[in-house]
């Protein structure tokens, strides 16, 4: 599962078409997480929260790269994003 440049969930192996298997995988993931103990669920949520913050930074910086922002511009933007989190 990944997102294309427009933020649409796609399967790259299907040539950027929406992934019809994703809803099934989402339900499987829900069942797995529901079976976690409270301690395991809290750990899972902390880990994926952190992962989503890290990957979110690159998503925030991508428009700057495409717009030709300087390295200094990107560094300032990254600092602001990190401060917000």
N, CA, C and O atoms as a Maestro MAE file, in Angstrom:
{
 s_m_m2io_version
 :::
 2.0.0
}

f_m_ct {
 s_m_title
 :::
 protein
 m_atom[340] {
  # First column is atom index #
  i_m_mmod_type
  r_m_x_coord
  r_m_y_coord
  r_m_z_coord
  i_m_residue_number
  s_m_chain_name
  s_m_pdb_residue_name
  s_m_pdb_atom_name
  i_m_atomic_number
  :::
  1 25 0.840 -1.173 0.000 1 A "UNK " " N  " 7
  2 3 0.000 0.000 0.000 1 A "UNK " " CA " 6
  3 2 0.886 1.237 0.000 1 A "UNK " " C  " 6
  4 15 1.827 1.342 0.786 1 A "UNK " " O  " 8
  5 25 0.581 2.144 -0.866 2 A "UNK " " N  " 7
  6 3 1.293 3.417 -0.886 2 A "UNK " " CA " 6
  7 2 0.370 4.465 -1.495 2 A "UNK " " C  " 6
  8 15 -0.703 4.145 -2.007 2 A "UNK " " O  " 8
  9 25 0.802 5.711 -1.432 3 A "UNK " " N  " 7
  10 3 0.018 6.802 -2.016 3 A "UNK " " CA " 6
  11 2 0.769 7.380 -3.195 3 A "UNK " " C  " 6
  12 15 1.994 7.493 -3.171 3 A "UNK " " O  " 8
  13 25 0.018 7.750 -4.239 4 A "UNK " " N  " 7
  14 3 0.655 8.397 -5.379 4 A "UNK " " CA " 6
  15 2 0.826 9.882 -5.082 4 A "UNK " " C  " 6
  16 15 0.571 10.323 -3.961 4 A "UNK " " O  " 8
  17 25 1.251 10.649 -6.068 5 A "UNK " " N  " 7
  18 3 1.513 12.073 -5.862 5 A "UNK " " CA " 6
  19 2 0.260 12.861 -5.477 5 A "UNK " " C  " 6
  20 15 0.357 13.940 -4.891 5 A "UNK " " O  " 8
  21 25 -0.914 12.322 -5.807 6 A "UNK " " N  " 7
  22 3 -2.166 12.996 -5.465 6 A "UNK " " CA " 6
  23 2 -2.726 12.525 -4.132 6 A "UNK " " C  " 6
  24 15 -3.802 12.965 -3.726 6 A "UNK " " O  " 8
  25 25 -2.010 11.633 -3.440 7 A "UNK " " N  " 7
  26 3 -2.462 11.135 -2.146 7 A "UNK " " CA " 6
  27 2 -3.450 9.988 -2.243 7 A "UNK " " C  " 6
  28 15 -4.079 9.628 -1.249 7 A "UNK " " O  " 8
  29 25 -3.596 9.407 -3.434 8 A "UNK " " N  " 7
  30 3 -4.512 8.288 -3.635 8 A "UNK " " CA " 6
  31 2 -3.780 6.986 -3.345 8 A "UNK " " C  " 6
  32 15 -2.672 6.776 -3.839 8 A "UNK " " O  " 8
  33 25 -4.397 6.095 -2.537 9 A "UNK " " N  " 7
  34 3 -3.789 4.808 -2.237 9 A "UNK " " CA " 6
  35 2 -3.758 3.968 -3.511 9 A "UNK " " C  " 6
  36 15 -4.789 3.778 -4.156 9 A "UNK " " O  " 8
  37 25 -2.579 3.466 -3.873 10 A "UNK " " N  " 7
  38 3 -2.416 2.683 -5.090 10 A "UNK " " CA " 6
  39 2 -1.486 1.502 -4.845 10 A "UNK " " C  " 6
  40 15 -0.745 1.463 -3.862 10 A "UNK " " O  " 8
  41 25 -1.542 0.557 -5.745 11 A "UNK " " N  " 7
  42 3 -0.622 -0.570 -5.754 11 A "UNK " " CA " 6
  43 2 0.299 -0.352 -6.943 11 A "UNK " " C  " 6
  44 15 -0.157 -0.399 -8.086 11 A "UNK " " O  " 8
  45 25 1.573 -0.116 -6.704 12 A "UNK " " N  " 7
  46 3 2.502 0.193 -7.792 12 A "UNK " " CA " 6
  47 2 2.610 -0.947 -8.795 12 A "UNK " " C  " 6
  48 15 2.934 -0.720 -9.960 12 A "UNK " " O  " 8
  49 25 2.337 -2.186 -8.345 13 A "UNK " " N  " 7
  50 3 2.417 -3.329 -9.247 13 A "UNK " " CA " 6
  51 2 1.233 -3.379 -10.203 13 A "UNK " " C  " 6
  52 15 1.250 -4.133 -11.176 13 A "UNK " " O  " 8
  53 25 0.208 -2.584 -9.931 14 A "UNK " " N  " 7
  54 3 -0.962 -2.524 -10.812 14 A "UNK " " CA " 6
  55 2 -0.941 -1.259 -11.662 14 A "UNK " " C  " 6
  56 15 -1.981 -0.789 -12.123 14 A "UNK " " O  " 8
  57 25 0.240 -0.725 -11.860 15 A "UNK " " N  " 7
  58 3 0.423 0.457 -12.718 15 A "UNK " " CA " 6
  59 2 -0.401 1.649 -12.251 15 A "UNK " " C  " 6
  60 15 -1.114 2.288 -13.025 15 A "UNK " " O  " 8
  61 25 -0.273 1.926 -10.944 16 A "UNK " " N  " 7
  62 3 -0.887 3.103 -10.324 16 A "UNK " " CA " 6
  63 2 -2.411 3.095 -10.342 16 A "UNK " " C  " 6
  64 15 -3.032 4.153 -10.243 16 A "UNK " " O  " 8
  65 25 -3.016 1.935 -10.464 17 A "UNK " " N  " 7
  66 3 -4.467 1.841 -10.332 17 A "UNK " " CA " 6
  67 2 -4.790 1.623 -8.859 17 A "UNK " " C  " 6
  68 15 -3.973 1.069 -8.125 17 A "UNK " " O  " 8
  69 25 -5.987 2.058 -8.412 18 A "UNK " " N  " 7
  70 3 -6.354 1.786 -7.019 18 A "UNK " " CA " 6
  71 2 -6.276 0.283 -6.736 18 A "UNK " " C  " 6
  72 15 -6.612 -0.539 -7.589 18 A "UNK " " O  " 8
  73 25 -5.834 -0.054 -5.545 19 A "UNK " " N  " 7
  74 3 -5.627 -1.447 -5.167 19 A "UNK " " CA " 6
  75 2 -6.915 -2.039 -4.615 19 A "UNK " " C  " 6
  76 15 -7.366 -1.648 -3.538 19 A "UNK " " O  " 8
  77 25 -7.508 -2.975 -5.339 20 A "UNK " " N  " 7
  78 3 -8.763 -3.589 -4.907 20 A "UNK " " CA " 6
  79 2 -8.575 -4.502 -3.704 20 A "UNK " " C  " 6
  80 15 -9.553 -4.836 -3.035 20 A "UNK " " O  " 8
  81 25 -7.349 -4.911 -3.412 21 A "UNK " " N  " 7
  82 3 -7.076 -5.775 -2.269 21 A "UNK " " CA " 6
  83 2 -6.974 -4.977 -0.959 21 A "UNK " " C  " 6
  84 15 -7.078 -5.553 0.124 21 A "UNK " " O  " 8
  85 25 -6.774 -3.668 -1.054 22 A "UNK " " N  " 7
  86 3 -6.582 -2.851 0.143 22 A "UNK " " CA " 6
  87 2 -7.726 -2.958 1.133 22 A "UNK " " C  " 6
  88 15 -7.446 -3.110 2.323 22 A "UNK " " O  " 8
  89 25 -8.997 -2.891 0.739 23 A "UNK " " N  " 7
  90 3 -10.075 -3.019 1.739 23 A "UNK " " CA " 6
  91 2 -10.018 -4.351 2.495 23 A "UNK " " C  " 6
  92 15 -10.311 -4.400 3.690 23 A "UNK " " O  " 8
  93 25 -9.646 -5.414 1.810 24 A "UNK " " N  " 7
  94 3 -9.521 -6.720 2.463 24 A "UNK " " CA " 6
  95 2 -8.374 -6.691 3.467 24 A "UNK " " C  " 6
  96 15 -8.514 -7.169 4.593 24 A "UNK " " O  " 8
  97 25 -7.251 -6.135 3.061 25 A "UNK " " N  " 7
  98 3 -6.097 -6.042 3.965 25 A "UNK " " CA " 6
  99 2 -6.396 -5.151 5.162 25 A "UNK " " C  " 6
  100 15 -5.936 -5.428 6.270 25 A "UNK " " O  " 8
  101 25 -7.161 -4.086 4.952 26 A "UNK " " N  " 7
  102 3 -7.544 -3.213 6.064 26 A "UNK " " CA " 6
  103 2 -8.362 -3.989 7.096 26 A "UNK " " C  " 6
  104 15 -8.147 -3.835 8.298 26 A "UNK " " O  " 8
  105 25 -9.297 -4.822 6.634 27 A "UNK " " N  " 7
  106 3 -10.114 -5.624 7.564 27 A "UNK " " CA " 6
  107 2 -9.261 -6.647 8.303 27 A "UNK " " C  " 6
  108 15 -9.451 -6.858 9.501 27 A "UNK " " O  " 8
  109 25 -8.319 -7.286 7.603 28 A "UNK " " N  " 7
  110 3 -7.418 -8.248 8.252 28 A "UNK " " CA " 6
  111 2 -6.605 -7.539 9.339 28 A "UNK " " C  " 6
  112 15 -6.462 -8.051 10.449 28 A "UNK " " O  " 8
  113 25 -6.075 -6.361 9.012 29 A "UNK " " N  " 7
  114 3 -5.302 -5.594 9.978 29 A "UNK " " CA " 6
  115 2 -6.152 -5.229 11.195 29 A "UNK " " C  " 6
  116 15 -5.679 -5.319 12.328 29 A "UNK " " O  " 8
  117 25 -7.398 -4.819 10.972 30 A "UNK " " N  " 7
  118 3 -8.300 -4.490 12.081 30 A "UNK " " CA " 6
  119 2 -8.488 -5.692 13.003 30 A "UNK " " C  " 6
  120 15 -8.474 -5.544 14.225 30 A "UNK " " O  " 8
  121 25 -8.663 -6.874 12.430 31 A "UNK " " N  " 7
  122 3 -8.847 -8.092 13.234 31 A "UNK " " CA " 6
  123 2 -7.579 -8.411 14.040 31 A "UNK " " C  " 6
  124 15 -7.657 -8.812 15.201 31 A "UNK " " O  " 8
  125 25 -6.441 -8.233 13.424 32 A "UNK " " N  " 7
  126 3 -5.182 -8.518 14.117 32 A "UNK " " CA " 6
  127 2 -5.007 -7.564 15.292 32 A "UNK " " C  " 6
  128 15 -4.690 -7.990 16.403 32 A "UNK " " O  " 8
  129 25 -5.216 -6.275 15.045 33 A "UNK " " N  " 7
  130 3 -5.038 -5.277 16.099 33 A "UNK " " CA " 6
  131 2 -6.073 -5.487 17.210 33 A "UNK " " C  " 6
  132 15 -5.761 -5.306 18.386 33 A "UNK " " O  " 8
  133 25 -7.285 -5.862 16.849 34 A "UNK " " N  " 7
  134 3 -8.327 -6.101 17.852 34 A "UNK " " CA " 6
  135 2 -7.955 -7.256 18.781 34 A "UNK " " C  " 6
  136 15 -8.409 -7.303 19.924 34 A "UNK " " O  " 8
  137 25 -7.138 -8.179 18.300 35 A "UNK " " N  " 7
  138 3 -6.735 -9.332 19.106 35 A "UNK " " CA " 6
  139 2 -5.552 -9.016 20.032 35 A "UNK " " C  " 6
  140 15 -5.207 -9.838 20.881 35 A "UNK " " O  " 8
  141 25 -4.936 -7.862 19.887 36 A "UNK " " N  " 7
  142 3 -3.814 -7.484 20.740 36 A "UNK " " CA " 6
  143 2 -4.281 -7.292 22.182 36 A "UNK " " C  " 6
  144 15 -5.429 -6.929 22.438 36 A "UNK " " O  " 8
  145 25 -3.373 -7.540 23.103 37 A "UNK " " N  " 7
  146 3 -3.630 -7.156 24.487 37 A "UNK " " CA " 6
  147 2 -3.577 -5.626 24.541 37 A "UNK " " C  " 6
  148 15 -3.112 -4.982 23.601 37 A "UNK " " O  " 8
  149 25 -4.052 -5.057 25.638 38 A "UNK " " N  " 7
  150 3 -4.035 -3.595 25.755 38 A "UNK " " CA " 6
  151 2 -2.604 -3.059 25.649 38 A "UNK " " C  " 6
  152 15 -2.355 -2.056 24.982 38 A "UNK " " O  " 8
  153 25 -1.666 -3.745 26.319 39 A "UNK " " N  " 7
  154 3 -0.262 -3.322 26.297 39 A "UNK " " CA " 6
  155 2 0.300 -3.396 24.874 39 A "UNK " " C  " 6
  156 15 0.989 -2.477 24.432 39 A "UNK " " O  " 8
  157 25 0.008 -4.488 24.156 40 A "UNK " " N  " 7
  158 3 0.497 -4.640 22.791 40 A "UNK " " CA " 6
  159 2 -0.130 -3.614 21.855 40 A "UNK " " C  " 6
  160 15 0.540 -3.107 20.956 40 A "UNK " " O  " 8
  161 25 -1.415 -3.300 22.058 41 A "UNK " " N  " 7
  162 3 -2.088 -2.308 21.212 41 A "UNK " " CA " 6
  163 2 -1.486 -0.927 21.428 41 A "UNK " " C  " 6
  164 15 -1.285 -0.178 20.472 41 A "UNK " " O  " 8
  165 25 -1.197 -0.586 22.690 42 A "UNK " " N  " 7
  166 3 -0.585 0.714 22.978 42 A "UNK " " CA " 6
  167 2 0.785 0.825 22.313 42 A "UNK " " C  " 6
  168 15 1.125 1.868 21.753 42 A "UNK " " O  " 8
  169 25 1.572 -0.257 22.376 43 A "UNK " " N  " 7
  170 3 2.881 -0.261 21.727 43 A "UNK " " CA " 6
  171 2 2.716 -0.090 20.215 43 A "UNK " " C  " 6
  172 15 3.409 0.723 19.603 43 A "UNK " " O  " 8
  173 25 1.813 -0.842 19.621 44 A "UNK " " N  " 7
  174 3 1.550 -0.772 18.177 44 A "UNK " " CA " 6
  175 2 1.173 0.656 17.781 44 A "UNK " " C  " 6
  176 15 1.690 1.188 16.798 44 A "UNK " " O  " 8
  177 25 0.276 1.270 18.544 45 A "UNK " " N  " 7
  178 3 -0.175 2.623 18.211 45 A "UNK " " CA " 6
  179 2 0.952 3.641 18.345 45 A "UNK " " C  " 6
  180 15 1.060 4.558 17.530 45 A "UNK " " O  " 8
  181 25 1.799 3.486 19.374 46 A "UNK " " N  " 7
  182 3 2.950 4.398 19.520 46 A "UNK " " CA " 6
  183 2 3.913 4.256 18.346 46 A "UNK " " C  " 6
  184 15 4.363 5.253 17.782 46 A "UNK " " O  " 8
  185 25 4.225 3.026 17.984 47 A "UNK " " N  " 7
  186 3 5.176 2.779 16.897 47 A "UNK " " CA " 6
  187 2 4.665 3.347 15.575 47 A "UNK " " C  " 6
  188 15 5.406 4.022 14.860 47 A "UNK " " O  " 8
  189 25 3.401 3.075 15.250 48 A "UNK " " N  " 7
  190 3 2.888 3.541 13.966 48 A "UNK " " CA " 6
  191 2 2.590 5.026 13.968 48 A "UNK " " C  " 6
  192 15 2.601 5.655 12.910 48 A "UNK " " O  " 8
  193 25 2.326 5.598 15.122 49 A "UNK " " N  " 7
  194 3 2.186 7.045 15.212 49 A "UNK " " CA " 6
  195 2 3.517 7.706 14.863 49 A "UNK " " C  " 6
  196 15 3.566 8.666 14.094 49 A "UNK " " O  " 8
  197 25 4.588 7.180 15.439 50 A "UNK " " N  " 7
  198 3 5.919 7.701 15.140 50 A "UNK " " CA " 6
  199 2 6.253 7.515 13.661 50 A "UNK " " C  " 6
  200 15 6.743 8.441 13.015 50 A "UNK " " O  " 8
  201 25 5.993 6.333 13.128 51 A "UNK " " N  " 7
  202 3 6.272 6.050 11.718 51 A "UNK " " CA " 6
  203 2 5.502 7.019 10.818 51 A "UNK " " C  " 6
  204 15 6.057 7.534 9.847 51 A "UNK " " O  " 8
  205 25 4.239 7.268 11.131 52 A "UNK " " N  " 7
  206 3 3.427 8.181 10.309 52 A "UNK " " CA " 6
  207 2 3.949 9.613 10.387 52 A "UNK " " C  " 6
  208 15 3.886 10.352 9.404 52 A "UNK " " O  " 8
  209 25 4.467 10.008 11.556 53 A "UNK " " N  " 7
  210 3 5.055 11.350 11.667 53 A "UNK " " CA " 6
  211 2 6.295 11.464 10.786 53 A "UNK " " C  " 6
  212 15 6.484 12.468 10.099 53 A "UNK " " O  " 8
  213 25 7.131 10.443 10.806 54 A "UNK " " N  " 7
  214 3 8.364 10.465 10.010 54 A "UNK " " CA " 6
  215 2 8.041 10.491 8.524 54 A "UNK " " C  " 6
  216 15 8.611 11.291 7.783 54 A "UNK " " O  " 8
  217 25 7.133 9.627 8.079 55 A "UNK " " N  " 7
  218 3 6.804 9.608 6.651 55 A "UNK " " CA " 6
  219 2 6.024 10.856 6.249 55 A "UNK " " C  " 6
  220 15 6.078 11.272 5.092 55 A "UNK " " O  " 8
  221 25 5.302 11.456 7.187 56 A "UNK " " N  " 7
  222 3 4.580 12.686 6.900 56 A "UNK " " CA " 6
  223 2 5.507 13.845 6.596 56 A "UNK " " C  " 6
  224 15 5.174 14.724 5.800 56 A "UNK " " O  " 8
  225 25 6.668 13.847 7.228 57 A "UNK " " N  " 7
  226 3 7.646 14.907 6.965 57 A "UNK " " CA " 6
  227 2 8.082 14.877 5.509 57 A "UNK " " C  " 6
  228 15 8.156 15.917 4.855 57 A "UNK " " O  " 8
  229 25 8.372 13.675 5.000 58 A "UNK " " N  " 7
  230 3 8.808 13.600 3.600 58 A "UNK " " CA " 6
  231 2 7.688 14.037 2.660 58 A "UNK " " C  " 6
  232 15 7.948 14.645 1.622 58 A "UNK " " O  " 8
  233 25 6.439 13.728 3.022 59 A "UNK " " N  " 7
  234 3 5.313 14.180 2.203 59 A "UNK " " CA " 6
  235 2 5.169 15.687 2.205 59 A "UNK " " C  " 6
  236 15 4.778 16.283 1.201 59 A "UNK " " O  " 8
  237 25 5.483 16.301 3.334 60 A "UNK " " N  " 7
  238 3 5.417 17.762 3.432 60 A "UNK " " CA " 6
  239 2 6.532 18.431 2.649 60 A "UNK " " C  " 6
  240 15 6.357 19.529 2.120 60 A "UNK " " O  " 8
  241 25 7.678 17.770 2.575 61 A "UNK " " N  " 7
  242 3 8.822 18.356 1.878 61 A "UNK " " CA " 6
  243 2 8.771 18.142 0.362 61 A "UNK " " C  " 6
  244 15 9.394 18.894 -0.387 61 A "UNK " " O  " 8
  245 25 8.043 17.136 -0.090 62 A "UNK " " N  " 7
  246 3 8.018 16.809 -1.517 62 A "UNK " " CA " 6
  247 2 7.605 17.992 -2.402 62 A "UNK " " C  " 6
  248 15 8.254 18.233 -3.420 62 A "UNK " " O  " 8
  249 25 6.550 18.737 -2.053 63 A "UNK " " N  " 7
  250 3 6.202 19.899 -2.897 63 A "UNK " " CA " 6
  251 2 7.333 20.912 -3.007 63 A "UNK " " C  " 6
  252 15 7.502 21.552 -4.045 63 A "UNK " " O  " 8
  253 25 8.108 21.058 -1.933 64 A "UNK " " N  " 7
  254 3 9.237 21.995 -1.990 64 A "UNK " " CA " 6
  255 2 10.298 21.524 -2.970 64 A "UNK " " C  " 6
  256 15 10.885 22.320 -3.702 64 A "UNK " " O  " 8
  257 25 10.536 20.222 -2.972 65 A "UNK " " N  " 7
  258 3 11.529 19.667 -3.892 65 A "UNK " " CA " 6
  259 2 11.064 19.891 -5.328 65 A "UNK " " C  " 6
  260 15 11.846 20.288 -6.192 65 A "UNK " " O  " 8
  261 25 9.774 19.630 -5.568 66 A "UNK " " N  " 7
  262 3 9.240 19.791 -6.918 66 A "UNK " " CA " 6
  263 2 9.220 21.252 -7.349 66 A "UNK " " C  " 6
  264 15 9.331 21.552 -8.538 66 A "UNK " " O  " 8
  265 25 9.081 22.153 -6.396 67 A "UNK " " N  " 7
  266 3 9.031 23.583 -6.717 67 A "UNK " " CA " 6
  267 2 10.417 24.204 -6.833 67 A "UNK " " C  " 6
  268 15 10.543 25.389 -7.143 67 A "UNK " " O  " 8
  269 25 11.460 23.408 -6.586 68 A "UNK " " N  " 7
  270 3 12.823 23.918 -6.706 68 A "UNK " " CA " 6
  271 2 13.303 24.691 -5.500 68 A "UNK " " C  " 6
  272 15 14.148 25.578 -5.626 68 A "UNK " " O  " 8
  273 25 12.775 24.367 -4.326 69 A "UNK " " N  " 7
  274 3 13.208 25.054 -3.109 69 A "UNK " " CA " 6
  275 2 14.684 24.775 -2.849 69 A "UNK " " C  " 6
  276 15 15.213 23.725 -3.213 69 A "UNK " " O  " 8
  277 25 15.325 25.734 -2.218 70 A "UNK " " N  " 7
  278 3 16.739 25.555 -1.888 70 A "UNK " " CA " 6
  279 2 16.880 24.618 -0.699 70 A "UNK " " C  " 6
  280 15 15.906 24.335 -0.001 70 A "UNK " " O  " 8
  281 25 18.076 24.146 -0.477 71 A "UNK " " N  " 7
  282 3 18.348 23.260 0.651 71 A "UNK " " CA " 6
  283 2 18.034 23.970 1.970 71 A "UNK " " C  " 6
  284 15 17.511 23.355 2.900 71 A "UNK " " O  " 8
  285 25 18.352 25.259 2.048 72 A "UNK " " N  " 7
  286 3 18.075 26.039 3.258 72 A "UNK " " CA " 6
  287 2 16.562 26.128 3.506 72 A "UNK " " C  " 6
  288 15 16.108 26.025 4.645 72 A "UNK " " O  " 8
  289 25 15.785 26.320 2.426 73 A "UNK " " N  " 7
  290 3 14.322 26.371 2.550 73 A "UNK " " CA " 6
  291 2 13.793 25.058 3.121 73 A "UNK " " C  " 6
  292 15 12.939 25.058 4.008 73 A "UNK " " O  " 8
  293 25 14.302 23.949 2.610 74 A "UNK " " N  " 7
  294 3 13.859 22.633 3.064 74 A "UNK " " CA " 6
  295 2 14.204 22.418 4.530 74 A "UNK " " C  " 6
  296 15 13.422 21.835 5.282 74 A "UNK " " O  " 8
  297 25 15.383 22.893 4.933 75 A "UNK " " N  " 7
  298 3 15.825 22.717 6.316 75 A "UNK " " CA " 6
  299 2 14.915 23.494 7.263 75 A "UNK " " C  " 6
  300 15 14.546 22.989 8.323 75 A "UNK " " O  " 8
  301 25 14.553 24.715 6.887 76 A "UNK " " N  " 7
  302 3 13.659 25.533 7.706 76 A "UNK " " CA " 6
  303 2 12.289 24.869 7.804 76 A "UNK " " C  " 6
  304 15 11.703 24.800 8.884 76 A "UNK " " O  " 8
  305 25 11.797 24.395 6.705 77 A "UNK " " N  " 7
  306 3 10.492 23.734 6.681 77 A "UNK " " CA " 6
  307 2 10.505 22.495 7.570 77 A "UNK " " C  " 6
  308 15 9.570 22.272 8.339 77 A "UNK " " O  " 8
  309 25 11.540 21.704 7.469 78 A "UNK " " N  " 7
  310 3 11.660 20.494 8.277 78 A "UNK " " CA " 6
  311 2 11.694 20.855 9.763 78 A "UNK " " C  " 6
  312 15 11.069 20.171 10.575 78 A "UNK " " O  " 8
  313 25 12.403 21.901 10.124 79 A "UNK " " N  " 7
  314 3 12.461 22.349 11.527 79 A "UNK " " CA " 6
  315 2 11.082 22.737 12.036 79 A "UNK " " C  " 6
  316 15 10.707 22.395 13.157 79 A "UNK " " O  " 8
  317 25 10.332 23.451 11.209 80 A "UNK " " N  " 7
  318 3 8.992 23.864 11.611 80 A "UNK " " CA " 6
  319 2 8.069 22.675 11.789 80 A "UNK " " C  " 6
  320 15 7.257 22.650 12.714 80 A "UNK " " O  " 8
  321 25 8.185 21.693 10.913 81 A "UNK " " N  " 7
  322 3 7.361 20.483 11.013 81 A "UNK " " CA " 6
  323 2 7.697 19.739 12.294 81 A "UNK " " C  " 6
  324 15 6.799 19.293 13.008 81 A "UNK " " O  " 8
  325 25 8.970 19.604 12.588 82 A "UNK " " N  " 7
  326 3 9.387 18.879 13.799 82 A "UNK " " CA " 6
  327 2 8.934 19.596 15.063 82 A "UNK " " C  " 6
  328 15 8.562 18.946 16.040 82 A "UNK " " O  " 8
  329 25 8.959 20.928 15.057 83 A "UNK " " N  " 7
  330 3 8.500 21.697 16.210 83 A "UNK " " CA " 6
  331 2 7.018 21.472 16.453 83 A "UNK " " C  " 6
  332 15 6.572 21.388 17.598 83 A "UNK " " O  " 8
  333 25 6.259 21.373 15.374 84 A "UNK " " N  " 7
  334 3 4.807 21.208 15.469 84 A "UNK " " CA " 6
  335 2 4.463 19.868 16.109 84 A "UNK " " C  " 6
  336 15 3.457 19.745 16.807 84 A "UNK " " O  " 8
  337 25 5.304 18.867 15.867 85 A "UNK " " N  " 7
  338 3 5.037 17.526 16.418 85 A "UNK " " CA " 6
  339 2 5.719 17.420 17.733 85 A "UNK " " C  " 6
  340 15 5.639 16.381 18.388 85 A "UNK " " O  " 8
  :::
 }
 m_bond[339] {
  # First column is bond index #
  i_m_from
  i_m_to
  i_m_order
  :::
  1 1 2 1
  2 2 3 1
  3 3 4 2
  4 3 5 1
  5 5 6 1
  6 6 7 1
  7 7 8 2
  8 7 9 1
  9 9 10 1
  10 10 11 1
  11 11 12 2
  12 11 13 1
  13 13 14 1
  14 14 15 1
  15 15 16 2
  16 15 17 1
  17 17 18 1
  18 18 19 1
  19 19 20 2
  20 19 21 1
  21 21 22 1
  22 22 23 1
  23 23 24 2
  24 23 25 1
  25 25 26 1
  26 26 27 1
  27 27 28 2
  28 27 29 1
  29 29 30 1
  30 30 31 1
  31 31 32 2
  32 31 33 1
  33 33 34 1
  34 34 35 1
  35 35 36 2
  36 35 37 1
  37 37 38 1
  38 38 39 1
  39 39 40 2
  40 39 41 1
  41 41 42 1
  42 42 43 1
  43 43 44 2
  44 43 45 1
  45 45 46 1
  46 46 47 1
  47 47 48 2
  48 47 49 1
  49 49 50 1
  50 50 51 1
  51 51 52 2
  52 51 53 1
  53 53 54 1
  54 54 55 1
  55 55 56 2
  56 55 57 1
  57 57 58 1
  58 58 59 1
  59 59 60 2
  60 59 61 1
  61 61 62 1
  62 62 63 1
  63 63 64 2
  64 63 65 1
  65 65 66 1
  66 66 67 1
  67 67 68 2
  68 67 69 1
  69 69 70 1
  70 70 71 1
  71 71 72 2
  72 71 73 1
  73 73 74 1
  74 74 75 1
  75 75 76 2
  76 75 77 1
  77 77 78 1
  78 78 79 1
  79 79 80 2
  80 79 81 1
  81 81 82 1
  82 82 83 1
  83 83 84 2
  84 83 85 1
  85 85 86 1
  86 86 87 1
  87 87 88 2
  88 87 89 1
  89 89 90 1
  90 90 91 1
  91 91 92 2
  92 91 93 1
  93 93 94 1
  94 94 95 1
  95 95 96 2
  96 95 97 1
  97 97 98 1
  98 98 99 1
  99 99 100 2
  100 99 101 1
  101 101 102 1
  102 102 103 1
  103 103 104 2
  104 103 105 1
  105 105 106 1
  106 106 107 1
  107 107 108 2
  108 107 109 1
  109 109 110 1
  110 110 111 1
  111 111 112 2
  112 111 113 1
  113 113 114 1
  114 114 115 1
  115 115 116 2
  116 115 117 1
  117 117 118 1
  118 118 119 1
  119 119 120 2
  120 119 121 1
  121 121 122 1
  122 122 123 1
  123 123 124 2
  124 123 125 1
  125 125 126 1
  126 126 127 1
  127 127 128 2
  128 127 129 1
  129 129 130 1
  130 130 131 1
  131 131 132 2
  132 131 133 1
  133 133 134 1
  134 134 135 1
  135 135 136 2
  136 135 137 1
  137 137 138 1
  138 138 139 1
  139 139 140 2
  140 139 141 1
  141 141 142 1
  142 142 143 1
  143 143 144 2
  144 143 145 1
  145 145 146 1
  146 146 147 1
  147 147 148 2
  148 147 149 1
  149 149 150 1
  150 150 151 1
  151 151 152 2
  152 151 153 1
  153 153 154 1
  154 154 155 1
  155 155 156 2
  156 155 157 1
  157 157 158 1
  158 158 159 1
  159 159 160 2
  160 159 161 1
  161 161 162 1
  162 162 163 1
  163 163 164 2
  164 163 165 1
  165 165 166 1
  166 166 167 1
  167 167 168 2
  168 167 169 1
  169 169 170 1
  170 170 171 1
  171 171 172 2
  172 171 173 1
  173 173 174 1
  174 174 175 1
  175 175 176 2
  176 175 177 1
  177 177 178 1
  178 178 179 1
  179 179 180 2
  180 179 181 1
  181 181 182 1
  182 182 183 1
  183 183 184 2
  184 183 185 1
  185 185 186 1
  186 186 187 1
  187 187 188 2
  188 187 189 1
  189 189 190 1
  190 190 191 1
  191 191 192 2
  192 191 193 1
  193 193 194 1
  194 194 195 1
  195 195 196 2
  196 195 197 1
  197 197 198 1
  198 198 199 1
  199 199 200 2
  200 199 201 1
  201 201 202 1
  202 202 203 1
  203 203 204 2
  204 203 205 1
  205 205 206 1
  206 206 207 1
  207 207 208 2
  208 207 209 1
  209 209 210 1
  210 210 211 1
  211 211 212 2
  212 211 213 1
  213 213 214 1
  214 214 215 1
  215 215 216 2
  216 215 217 1
  217 217 218 1
  218 218 219 1
  219 219 220 2
  220 219 221 1
  221 221 222 1
  222 222 223 1
  223 223 224 2
  224 223 225 1
  225 225 226 1
  226 226 227 1
  227 227 228 2
  228 227 229 1
  229 229 230 1
  230 230 231 1
  231 231 232 2
  232 231 233 1
  233 233 234 1
  234 234 235 1
  235 235 236 2
  236 235 237 1
  237 237 238 1
  238 238 239 1
  239 239 240 2
  240 239 241 1
  241 241 242 1
  242 242 243 1
  243 243 244 2
  244 243 245 1
  245 245 246 1
  246 246 247 1
  247 247 248 2
  248 247 249 1
  249 249 250 1
  250 250 251 1
  251 251 252 2
  252 251 253 1
  253 253 254 1
  254 254 255 1
  255 255 256 2
  256 255 257 1
  257 257 258 1
  258 258 259 1
  259 259 260 2
  260 259 261 1
  261 261 262 1
  262 262 263 1
  263 263 264 2
  264 263 265 1
  265 265 266 1
  266 266 267 1
  267 267 268 2
  268 267 269 1
  269 269 270 1
  270 270 271 1
  271 271 272 2
  272 271 273 1
  273 273 274 1
  274 274 275 1
  275 275 276 2
  276 275 277 1
  277 277 278 1
  278 278 279 1
  279 279 280 2
  280 279 281 1
  281 281 282 1
  282 282 283 1
  283 283 284 2
  284 283 285 1
  285 285 286 1
  286 286 287 1
  287 287 288 2
  288 287 289 1
  289 289 290 1
  290 290 291 1
  291 291 292 2
  292 291 293 1
  293 293 294 1
  294 294 295 1
  295 295 296 2
  296 295 297 1
  297 297 298 1
  298 298 299 1
  299 299 300 2
  300 299 301 1
  301 301 302 1
  302 302 303 1
  303 303 304 2
  304 303 305 1
  305 305 306 1
  306 306 307 1
  307 307 308 2
  308 307 309 1
  309 309 310 1
  310 310 311 1
  311 311 312 2
  312 311 313 1
  313 313 314 1
  314 314 315 1
  315 315 316 2
  316 315 317 1
  317 317 318 1
  318 318 319 1
  319 319 320 2
  320 319 321 1
  321 321 322 1
  322 322 323 1
  323 323 324 2
  324 323 325 1
  325 325 326 1
  326 326 327 1
  327 327 328 2
  328 327 329 1
  329 329 330 1
  330 330 331 1
  331 331 332 2
  332 331 333 1
  333 333 334 1
  334 334 335 1
  335 335 336 2
  336 335 337 1
  337 337 338 1
  338 338 339 1
  339 339 340 2
  :::
 }
}
